């Protein structure tokens, strides 16, 4: 038999339980609301997202997209946080690509940026996985 002709047949049978709503209130502590990860909720009516969260039993939501930059952070604070302040926690982030431009003063610059983000309404800091690749010094030290 050729691999192209192989037609596997499922033989395992298990009980399926469809869960539409959490038994207890849920805090979604790691999520994204914008494209490409979050379904573009930043471009959709907030009421639709709130309805979906209510239906699923999600009482609080942490949005990590603000870590992509100031423009996104401000847009998400305006769209989500302003519309439902108790429901959403929007995280900011450090623009690690700015390290070469600021050199040894990067830490002070980044701290100042974080203070500005917090003053604007950011409630946490998102550190992206590629941090080490983006900000290593010429000696490969962070």
Secondary structure, 3 states (H helix, E strand, C coil): CCHHHCCCCCCCCCCCCCCCCCCCCEEEEEECCCCCCCCCHHHCCHHHHHHHHHHHCEEEEEECHHHHCHHHHHHHHHHHHCCCCCCEEEEECCCHHHHHHHHHHHHHHHHHHHHHHHHHCCCEECCCCCHHHHHCCCCCCC
